[in-house]
Amino acid sequence: MIKTPCPLCNKQMAEHNKSQIEKCLWRFVREAKNPVAYASINPIKCPECEKQMLDHTVPEANECVNQFIADVEDLEIT
């Protein structure tokens, strides 16, 4: 379950429209799967476990990213 606001724009995920979700999801996946490259620019807090993405191992990052995508898809936003 998503515990925090959007990790990129700080709005609640339910407040996003479809295009905002696509934009934020694409950027989150890109940055979360390569946190070393982006951490100094924009550190991201994991919306699933609330740890910094930089503190995740690769399997943890993949699991959290996949769970976040599944949770966002369950929001049923139009």
NORTANOR-V605756 format. One record per residue. N is the residue number from 1. SS is DSSP state (H for helix, E for strand, L for the rest). OMEGA is omega in whole degrees, 0 to 359 (NA if undefined). D_CENTER is the distance of its C-alpha to the mean C-alpha in Angstrom with 2 decimals. Layout:
n = [N;N]
ss = [SS;SS]
omega = [OMEGA;OMEGA]
d_center = [D_CENTER;D_CENTER]
This chain:
n = [1;2;3;4;5;6;7;8;9;10;11;12;13;14;15;16;17;18;19;20;21;22;23;24;25;26;27;28;29;30;31;32;33;34;35;36;37;38;39;40;41;42;43;44;45;46;47;48;49;50;51;52;53;54;55;56;57;58;59;60;61;62;63;64;65;66;67;68;69;70;71;72;73;74;75;76;77;78]
ss = [L;L;L;L;L;L;L;L;L;L;L;L;H;H;H;L;L;H;H;H;H;H;H;H;H;H;H;H;H;H;H;H;L;L;H;H;H;H;H;H;H;H;L;L;E;L;L;L;L;L;L;E;H;H;H;L;L;H;H;H;H;H;H;H;H;H;H;H;H;H;H;H;H;H;L;L;L;L]
omega = [180;185;185;173;178;183;182;184;177;172;174;182;179;179;180;168;187;181;177;179;180;180;182;178;180;181;179;180;180;184;182;180;177;187;181;181;186;188;181;180;186;180;183;174;181;180;181;185;176;172;173;180;179;180;180;166;180;178;178;180;179;180;180;179;180;179;178;178;179;179;179;178;179;181;178;178;181;NA]
d_center = [11.75;9.08;10.80;9.51;9.28;6.63;5.39;7.35;10.27;10.70;12.02;11.82;10.10;13.72;14.98;13.33;15.73;15.26;15.26;12.71;10.29;11.30;11.04;7.57;6.38;8.92;8.17;4.59;6.56;9.47;8.64;7.05;10.11;12.40;11.66;15.41;15.82;13.34;13.62;16.89;15.85;12.58;11.43;7.85;7.90;6.11;5.65;7.98;10.62;10.33;11.50;10.90;9.20;12.73;14.28;12.96;15.44;14.73;15.18;12.94;10.03;10.96;11.39;8.13;6.34;9.35;9.35;6.10;7.78;10.96;10.28;9.39;12.48;14.43;14.17;16.83;16.36;19.16]
